[in-house]
Amino acid sequence: MVLSERSRAIAFTASVVLVAVALILAAQAFLPRPPTLSNGIVLSVVVEGPGWSISYESNETRNNTVFLFLLEAARSLHFGLEWVNYSPPLSAVFITSINSAHNGDGHRYWQFWVDVTFGTVAADLTILRGGETILWRFVAPQEG
């Protein structure tokens, strides 16, 4: 049986798509998985905005990144949180507003520290092991 040129083109396209999907799935299998926090581990976050402060602590969280824990605090305490999701190659979350304080207001931006160490990667890529204190401050751009 001889396949028509159209049938061969469809078969070729289907095989390319299958190989691409297989490669993507294989690459994702090698990505490191952040640890799962167990109950009883205390995490705390302090958010210092212009003229206000918010504190949140949990010993039942399973959120193991700075971003997810901030999101948990925002949902639990009912304060606003806005962010931008960046696509590859960055693949990261950038916080743009907390409790109506928006990046750029007064030349200040949201920055975070984990146990007094300045956050050098995106909040969703900063993994928590348990017991850390996270500080978010609305300040002029700075480094470590």
Phi and psi restraints in degrees (value plus and minus 20) as a CYANA .aco file:
   2 VAL   PHI    -123.5   -83.5
   2 VAL   PSI     107.6   147.6
   3 LEU   PHI    -103.6   -63.6
   3 LEU   PSI     124.4   164.4
   4 SER   PHI     -91.6   -51.6
   4 SER   PSI     143.5   183.5
   5 GLU   PHI     -80.5   -40.5
   5 GLU   PSI     -57.6   -17.6
   6 ARG   PHI     -83.9   -43.9
   6 ARG   PSI     -63.2   -23.2
   7 SER   PHI     -84.2   -44.2
   7 SER   PSI     -60.9   -20.9
   8 ARG   PHI     -84.2   -44.2
   8 ARG   PSI     -59.1   -19.1
   9 ALA   PHI     -84.9   -44.9
   9 ALA   PSI     -61.0   -21.0
  10 ILE   PHI     -85.8   -45.8
  10 ILE   PSI     -63.1   -23.1
  11 ALA   PHI     -83.9   -43.9
  11 ALA   PSI     -62.3   -22.3
  12 PHE   PHI     -82.8   -42.8
  12 PHE   PSI     -66.3   -26.3
  13 THR   PHI     -81.4   -41.4
  13 THR   PSI     -63.6   -23.6
  14 ALA   PHI     -82.1   -42.1
  14 ALA   PSI     -60.9   -20.9
  15 SER   PHI     -87.6   -47.6
  15 SER   PSI     -57.0   -17.0
  16 VAL   PHI     -84.1   -44.1
  16 VAL   PSI     -63.8   -23.8
  17 VAL   PHI     -82.2   -42.2
  17 VAL   PSI     -64.6   -24.6
  18 LEU   PHI     -81.9   -41.9
  18 LEU   PSI     -62.1   -22.1
  19 VAL   PHI     -84.7   -44.7
  19 VAL   PSI     -61.8   -21.8
  20 ALA   PHI     -82.4   -42.4
  20 ALA   PSI     -65.2   -25.2
  21 VAL   PHI     -82.5   -42.5
  21 VAL   PSI     -63.0   -23.0
  22 ALA   PHI     -81.5   -41.5
  22 ALA   PSI     -61.0   -21.0
  23 LEU   PHI     -85.5   -45.5
  23 LEU   PSI     -61.7   -21.7
  24 ILE   PHI     -83.1   -43.1
  24 ILE   PSI     -66.3   -26.3
  25 LEU   PHI     -83.6   -43.6
  25 LEU   PSI     -59.4   -19.4
  26 ALA   PHI     -85.3   -45.3
  26 ALA   PSI     -61.4   -21.4
  27 ALA   PHI     -84.2   -44.2
  27 ALA   PSI     -60.3   -20.3
  28 GLN   PHI     -86.8   -46.8
  28 GLN   PSI     -49.5    -9.5
  29 ALA   PHI     -85.7   -45.7
  29 ALA   PSI     -44.6    -4.6
  30 PHE   PHI    -111.9   -71.9
  30 PHE   PSI     -25.2    14.8
  31 LEU   PHI     -87.5   -47.5
  31 LEU   PSI     118.0   158.0
  32 PRO   PHI     -88.5   -48.5
  32 PRO   PSI     120.1   160.1
  33 ARG   PHI    -118.7   -78.7
  33 ARG   PSI     110.8   150.8
  34 PRO   PHI     -86.3   -46.3
  34 PRO   PSI     131.3   171.3
  35 PRO   PHI     -88.3   -48.3
  35 PRO   PSI     135.7   175.7
  36 THR   PHI    -113.5   -73.5
  36 THR   PSI     109.4   149.4
  37 LEU   PHI     -96.1   -56.1
  37 LEU   PSI     121.9   161.9
  38 SER   PHI    -117.0   -77.0
  38 SER   PSI     137.7   177.7
  39 ASN   PHI     -78.7   -38.7
  39 ASN   PSI     128.3   168.3
  40 GLY   PHI      76.1   116.1
  40 GLY   PSI     -32.3     7.7
  41 ILE   PHI    -103.3   -63.3
  41 ILE   PSI     105.4   145.4
  42 VAL   PHI    -114.7   -74.7
  42 VAL   PSI     108.6   148.6
  43 LEU   PHI    -141.0  -101.0
  43 LEU   PSI     126.6   166.6
  44 SER   PHI    -158.4  -118.4
  44 SER   PSI     130.9   170.9
  45 VAL   PHI    -154.5  -114.5
  45 VAL   PSI     119.2   159.2
  46 VAL   PHI    -142.7  -102.7
  46 VAL   PSI     110.2   150.2
  47 VAL   PHI    -136.7   -96.7
  47 VAL   PSI      98.7   138.7
  48 GLU   PHI    -130.4   -90.4
  48 GLU   PSI      88.7   128.7
  49 GLY   PHI    -124.0   -84.0
  49 GLY   PSI    -192.4  -152.4
  50 PRO   PHI     -92.4   -52.4
  50 PRO   PSI      76.9   116.9
  51 GLY   PHI      64.8   104.8
  51 GLY   PSI      -9.9    30.1
  52 TRP   PHI    -167.9  -127.9
  52 TRP   PSI     144.0   184.0
  53 SER   PHI    -166.5  -126.5
  53 SER   PSI     123.3   163.3
  54 ILE   PHI    -147.9  -107.9
  54 ILE   PSI     116.7   156.7
  55 SER   PHI    -145.5  -105.5
  55 SER   PSI     122.3   162.3
  56 TYR   PHI    -166.6  -126.6
  56 TYR   PSI     120.3   160.3
  57 GLU   PHI    -160.7  -120.7
  57 GLU   PSI     124.8   164.8
  58 SER   PHI    -166.8  -126.8
  58 SER   PSI     118.3   158.3
  59 ASN   PHI    -132.9   -92.9
  59 ASN   PSI      -8.1    31.9
  60 GLU   PHI    -142.0  -102.0
  60 GLU   PSI     -11.9    28.1
  61 THR   PHI     -92.1   -52.1
  61 THR   PSI     129.3   169.3
  62 ARG   PHI    -137.5   -97.5
  62 ARG   PSI     -13.6    26.4
  63 ASN   PHI     -99.1   -59.1
  63 ASN   PSI     102.0   142.0
  64 ASN   PHI    -137.1   -97.1
  64 ASN   PSI       0.3    40.3
  65 THR   PHI    -150.1  -110.1
  65 THR   PSI     139.9   179.9
  66 VAL   PHI     -78.5   -38.5
  66 VAL   PSI     -62.3   -22.3
  67 PHE   PHI     -84.2   -44.2
  67 PHE   PSI     -70.0   -30.0
  68 LEU   PHI     -82.7   -42.7
  68 LEU   PSI     -55.5   -15.5
  69 PHE   PHI     -90.8   -50.8
  69 PHE   PSI     -58.5   -18.5
  70 LEU   PHI     -83.4   -43.4
  70 LEU   PSI     -61.6   -21.6
  71 LEU   PHI     -81.8   -41.8
  71 LEU   PSI     -61.1   -21.1
  72 GLU   PHI     -80.7   -40.7
  72 GLU   PSI     -64.7   -24.7
  73 ALA   PHI     -81.7   -41.7
  73 ALA   PSI     -63.8   -23.8
  74 ALA   PHI     -81.9   -41.9
  74 ALA   PSI     -61.9   -21.9
  75 ARG   PHI     -90.5   -50.5
  75 ARG   PSI     -58.4   -18.4
  76 SER   PHI     -91.2   -51.2
  76 SER   PSI     -59.7   -19.7
  77 LEU   PHI    -119.7   -79.7
  77 LEU   PSI     -21.1    18.9
  78 HIS   PHI      41.3    81.3
  78 HIS   PSI      28.9    68.9
  79 PHE   PHI    -134.5   -94.5
  79 PHE   PSI     134.4   174.4
  80 GLY   PHI     -91.9   -51.9
  80 GLY   PSI     124.7   164.7
  81 LEU   PHI    -165.3  -125.3
  81 LEU   PSI     106.7   146.7
  82 GLU   PHI    -146.5  -106.5
  82 GLU   PSI     126.6   166.6
  83 TRP   PHI    -172.9  -132.9
  83 TRP   PSI     147.0   187.0
  84 VAL   PHI    -140.7  -100.7
  84 VAL   PSI     113.7   153.7
  85 ASN   PHI    -113.3   -73.3
  85 ASN   PSI     100.8   140.8
  86 TYR   PHI    -115.6   -75.6
  86 TYR   PSI     117.4   157.4
  87 SER   PHI    -102.0   -62.0
  87 SER   PSI     150.3   190.3
  88 PRO   PHI     -74.3   -34.3
  88 PRO   PSI     124.4   164.4
  89 PRO   PHI    -105.4   -65.4
  89 PRO   PSI     -29.8    10.2
  90 LEU   PHI     -94.9   -54.9
  90 LEU   PSI     -68.1   -28.1
  91 SER   PHI      27.9    67.9
  91 SER   PSI      39.8    79.8
  92 ALA   PHI    -168.0  -128.0
  92 ALA   PSI     143.3   183.3
  93 VAL   PHI    -124.1   -84.1
  93 VAL   PSI     116.9   156.9
  94 PHE   PHI    -142.1  -102.1
  94 PHE   PSI      98.5   138.5
  95 ILE   PHI     -92.5   -52.5
  95 ILE   PSI     107.6   147.6
  96 THR   PHI    -131.4   -91.4
  96 THR   PSI     -40.7    -0.7
  97 SER   PHI    -180.2  -140.2
  97 SER   PSI     117.3   157.3
  98 ILE   PHI    -150.6  -110.6
  98 ILE   PSI     107.1   147.1
  99 ASN   PHI      30.7    70.7
  99 ASN   PSI      23.7    63.7
 100 SER   PHI      51.2    91.2
 100 SER   PSI     -10.1    29.9
 101 ALA   PHI    -116.6   -76.6
 101 ALA   PSI      89.6   129.6
 102 HIS   PHI    -117.2   -77.2
 102 HIS   PSI     120.6   160.6
 103 ASN   PHI     -70.9   -30.9
 103 ASN   PSI     117.0   157.0
 104 GLY   PHI      78.3   118.3
 104 GLY   PSI     -43.5    -3.5
 105 ASP   PHI     -82.1   -42.1
 105 ASP   PSI     100.4   140.4
 106 GLY   PHI      42.4    82.4
 106 GLY   PSI       6.4    46.4
 107 HIS   PHI      39.7    79.7
 107 HIS   PSI      11.0    51.0
 108 ARG   PHI    -135.0   -95.0
 108 ARG   PSI     134.0   174.0
 109 TYR   PHI    -161.4  -121.4
 109 TYR   PSI     137.1   177.1
 110 TRP   PHI     -99.0   -59.0
 110 TRP   PSI     107.2   147.2
 111 GLN   PHI    -154.6  -114.6
 111 GLN   PSI     135.6   175.6
 112 PHE   PHI    -153.1  -113.1
 112 PHE   PSI     138.0   178.0
 113 TRP   PHI    -151.1  -111.1
 113 TRP   PSI     124.2   164.2
 114 VAL   PHI    -137.5   -97.5
 114 VAL   PSI      95.3   135.3
 115 ASP   PHI      28.1    68.1
 115 ASP   PSI      33.0    73.0
 116 VAL   PHI      45.4    85.4
 116 VAL   PSI     -11.9    28.1
 117 THR   PHI    -119.3   -79.3
 117 THR   PSI     102.3   142.3
 118 PHE   PHI     -80.1   -40.1
 118 PHE   PSI     115.4   155.4
 119 GLY   PHI     -92.1   -52.1
 119 GLY   PSI      97.2   137.2
 120 THR   PHI    -123.0   -83.0
 120 THR   PSI     -26.8    13.2
 121 VAL   PHI    -147.5  -107.5
 121 VAL   PSI     150.5   190.5
 122 ALA   PHI     -79.0   -39.0
 122 ALA   PSI     131.4   171.4
 123 ALA   PHI     -80.8   -40.8
 123 ALA   PSI     -53.6   -13.6
 124 ASP   PHI     -98.3   -58.3
 124 ASP   PSI     -30.6     9.4
 125 LEU   PHI    -122.9   -82.9
 125 LEU   PSI     -24.2    15.8
 126 THR   PHI    -111.9   -71.9
 126 THR   PSI      89.3   129.3
 127 ILE   PHI    -108.0   -68.0
 127 ILE   PSI     117.9   157.9
 128 LEU   PHI    -123.3   -83.3
 128 LEU   PSI     119.4   159.4
 129 ARG   PHI    -119.1   -79.1
 129 ARG   PSI     -44.4    -4.4
 130 GLY   PHI     104.8   144.8
 130 GLY   PSI     117.6   157.6
 131 GLY   PHI      70.7   110.7
 131 GLY   PSI     -23.7    16.3
 132 GLU   PHI     -97.2   -57.2
 132 GLU   PSI     137.4   177.4
 133 THR   PHI    -135.2   -95.2
 133 THR   PSI     107.2   147.2
 134 ILE   PHI    -126.4   -86.4
 134 ILE   PSI     113.2   153.2
 135 LEU   PHI    -139.9   -99.9
 135 LEU   PSI     103.1   143.1
 136 TRP   PHI    -126.7   -86.7
 136 TRP   PSI     108.9   148.9
 137 ARG   PHI    -150.1  -110.1
 137 ARG   PSI     124.4   164.4
 138 PHE   PHI    -118.9   -78.9
 138 PHE   PSI      74.5   114.5
 139 VAL   PHI    -158.8  -118.8
 139 VAL   PSI     149.7   189.7
 140 ALA   PHI     -83.5   -43.5
 140 ALA   PSI     127.0   167.0
 141 PRO   PHI     -73.0   -33.0
 141 PRO   PSI     116.8   156.8
 142 GLN   PHI    -174.5  -134.5
 142 GLN   PSI     149.3   189.3
 143 GLU   PHI    -138.4   -98.4
 143 GLU   PSI     137.1   177.1
